Amino acid sequence: MTRGRDPDHFSRRAQKEGHAARSIYKLEEIDQRWKLLKKGQRVLDLGCSPGSWMQYAVAKVGPTGKVLGIDLKPVTATFPPHAEARVADIYKLDQATIGDAYDVVLSDMAPSTMGDHKTDALRSAALAEQAITVADAFLKPGGAMVVKVLEGGEIQNLVALMRRIFDKVERLRPQATRQRSTEIFLVGLTRKPKA
Ligand SMILES: C[S@@+](CC[C@H](N)C(=O)[O-])C[C@H]1O[C@@H](n2cnc3c(N)ncnc32)[C@H](O)[C@@H]1O
């Protein structure tokens, strides 16, 4: 087993480095590959609790940027003033909750799993589809999106949906993903101008 696939390596590292979750290394790998996050950007993080993706985004955008996290649950991490986490359901977001447009929309959302892969994959796809709808509504032209989904029959539909919005759609299974997980991340690059 390589070090990158050691199931405990990323958890130990996250604890040692003071991150809210090992998931931070998934976003780090995605960002290192596509250079999505930059100083001064506005970032919307859907499904942000316990807060490790926010921790990464906050550091990348710096104090001239803004990070808004949304989750059904409160975050456990603490943040500087240019970041804020709100408890909300992404199916009930409105302009007042979200504010102005964003440069990057992230979604690491996951449903409560049932243990039945087909059901879990369908629920994950429904959350991913809603994240794409939110990105379509709130992402600036030229902006980017990252969205997690469990492998299953819906992925091609989600990719097709994203291709209508983004110039390019990529996919990645990060090193920090647990071996037993079927998650992959879809990355939408260069949001097209709105029709
Ligand atoms: C894997 S965790 C996210 C981890 C986070 N990216 C981090 O790095 O700390 C998935 C999150 O999705 C959230 N979630 C699931 N359904 C949601 C919904 N309808 N609205 C908002 N958040 C949701 C869950 O509450 C959970 O906290």
The ligand as an SDF file (V2000), in Angstrom:
LIG
                    3D

 27 29  0  0  0  0  0  0  0  0999 V2000
  -18.3800   15.3690    3.7990 C   0  0  0  0  0  0  0  0  0  0  0  0
  -19.2020   16.6290    4.7120 S   0  0  0  0  0  0  0  0  0  0  0  0
  -18.3610   18.0810    4.1480 C   0  0  0  0  0  0  0  0  0  0  0  0
  -16.9630   18.2330    4.6840 C   0  0  0  0  0  0  0  0  0  0  0  0
  -16.3840   19.6080    4.4240 C   0  0  0  0  0  0  0  0  0  0  0  0
  -16.1180   19.8320    3.0070 N   0  0  0  0  0  0  0  0  0  0  0  0
  -15.0840   19.8080    5.1740 C   0  0  0  0  0  0  0  0  0  0  0  0
  -14.0440   19.7790    4.5290 O   0  0  0  0  0  0  0  0  0  0  0  0
  -15.0990   19.9900    6.3950 O   0  0  0  0  0  0  0  0  0  0  0  0
  -20.7570   16.7320    3.8640 C   0  0  0  0  0  0  0  0  0  0  0  0
  -21.6880   17.7900    4.4280 C   0  0  0  0  0  0  0  0  0  0  0  0
  -22.8120   17.9580    3.5310 O   0  0  0  0  0  0  0  0  0  0  0  0
  -23.8650   18.4840    4.3200 C   0  0  0  0  0  0  0  0  0  0  0  0
  -25.1530   18.4600    3.6430 N   0  0  0  0  0  0  0  0  0  0  0  0
  -25.8420   17.3760    3.2300 C   0  0  0  0  0  0  0  0  0  0  0  0
  -27.0300   17.7480    2.7150 N   0  0  0  0  0  0  0  0  0  0  0  0
  -27.1030   19.1110    2.7820 C   0  0  0  0  0  0  0  0  0  0  0  0
  -28.0830   20.0760    2.4240 C   0  0  0  0  0  0  0  0  0  0  0  0
  -29.2530   19.7260    1.8820 N   0  0  0  0  0  0  0  0  0  0  0  0
  -27.8120   21.3860    2.6600 N   0  0  0  0  0  0  0  0  0  0  0  0
  -26.6420   21.7590    3.2240 C   0  0  0  0  0  0  0  0  0  0  0  0
  -25.6640   20.8880    3.5930 N   0  0  0  0  0  0  0  0  0  0  0  0
  -25.8820   19.5810    3.3710 C   0  0  0  0  0  0  0  0  0  0  0  0
  -23.8190   17.5870    5.5610 C   0  0  0  0  0  0  0  0  0  0  0  0
  -24.4920   18.1740    6.6520 O   0  0  0  0  0  0  0  0  0  0  0  0
  -22.2990   17.4160    5.7870 C   0  0  0  0  0  0  0  0  0  0  0  0
  -21.8260   18.2660    6.7880 O   0  0  0  0  0  0  0  0  0  0  0  0
  1  2  1  0
  2  3  1  0
  2 10  1  0
  3  4  1  0
  4  5  1  0
  5  6  1  0
  5  7  1  0
  7  8  2  0
  7  9  1  0
 10 11  1  0
 11 12  1  0
 11 26  1  0
 12 13  1  0
 13 14  1  0
 13 24  1  0
 14 15  1  0
 14 23  1  0
 15 16  2  0
 16 17  1  0
 17 18  1  0
 17 23  2  0
 18 19  1  0
 18 20  2  0
 20 21  1  0
 21 22  2  0
 22 23  1  0
 24 25  1  0
 24 26  1  0
 26 27  1  0
M  CHG  2   2   1   9  -1
M  END
$$$$
